Amino acid sequence: MVYVARRGGYLALFRQDARDFREGPAAPTHLFDQRGVGVQARAWLLGRQRGVFVKPVSTTLPELGERYIEYAKLHKRSWKRDVQMLGHLQEFFGPSKLRDITAQRVEEYQRQRIRKVAPATSNREMALLKHMFNMAERWGHHQGANPVRLVRFLSENNLRFDTLSQEQEQRLLLASPPYLRDMIQFAINTGLRTSDIFNLEWTEVDIEQKRLKKIVKKNEKPLSLPLNDAAFGIIEARQGTRHGPYVFYSPMTGDKFKDVKGALAAAVRRAGLGKVTWHMFRHTFASRLTRDGVDIVTVKELLGHSNISTTMRYAHSNDDAKRRAVQRLGNSDKVVAIVPRKAEIAV
């Protein structure tokens, strides 16, 4: 199929892949905008009017992804997360050329992903794709509009999160092998992310002060975390079987863990529980703190959050503490006298 673009006395014929073209004199008419070809036609006509021909580019998403990751390694601490998200994008779009990725296809990706992940996860992947298109334009790998700008992001309910009850925790621990049981208990009693537990080294453990002193992997900020009796008991037990630099290591390889999703899923099935993710342990840690009356600023420091607005989601779940707070008002033994203002005193 051939698409036609006419303007300013010139005729351009674009084939369906928008790579082959011919030009010649033509009467001034209008521009036919047919899908992505309209974008390429506009770019060609703009260049033609300026006396400069803009050659269509044929960069693919995998090619852009390779360059983008090299860029992200230099400028982003979270570039490994970008690698993960890019994998999902490439799984759907395949070796598509950037010019063939339309807003309609992006919406199709969004509809497909929301069946498997939360809206927040889908939005982070969409934001990555949008940023990659912006960088492609900056690097001269894409001409025309950014298709993600035309797609509406999904609404996120950040106040909703799942936690484990004491009874669910015990069922899960009983169904877990010893190495996984230690990691689950440690996560629930410290609130550490899975990556921080996998990478926890003995040099970051202060045995005398019963404290962890480490750099949080996600935000590269220092965290000083006191250990309660349960967490410190795990540290003491593992010190007796210390092997290598890591506190938690694979009994199969002797090296640090890279993933325990399969082992956790198997334990969840044996325990007869519903969906349980590693991040639920972090939610459980924070929720139990607020439930026991710990102030939100302290919870923020223990979680290692950069902004307290991130921690405030746990304040909404602390209904018991709110009830205890308002109950104190009713138990007050102070008598308050209400004195009318002078203007209200009858003459």
WOQUI-V165142 format. One record per run of one state. SS is the DSSP state (~ for helix, > for strand, _ for the rest). FROM is the first residue (numbers start at 1). TO is the last residue. If there is no record, write none. Layout:
ss=<SS:SS>
from=<FROM:FROM>
to=<TO:TO>
//
This chain:
ss=<_:>:_:>:_:>:_:>:_:~:_:>:~:_:~:_:>:~:_:~:_:~:_:~:_:~:_:~:_:~:_:>:~:>:_:>:_:>:_:~:_:>:_:>:_:>:_:~:_:~:_:~:_:~:_:~:_:~:_>
from=<1:2:8:10:16:21:26:31:32:36:50:60:61:76:79:94:97:98:101:103:114:119:139:147:151:166:175:178:191:194:199:201:202:205:207:211:216:222:227:229:240:246:247:249:250:256:257:261:272:279:292:296:304:308:316:319:331:342:345>
to=<1:7:9:15:20:25:30:31:35:49:59:60:75:78:93:96:97:100:102:113:118:138:146:150:165:174:177:190:193:198:200:201:204:206:210:215:221:226:228:239:245:246:248:249:255:256:260:271:278:291:295:303:307:315:318:330:341:344:347>
//
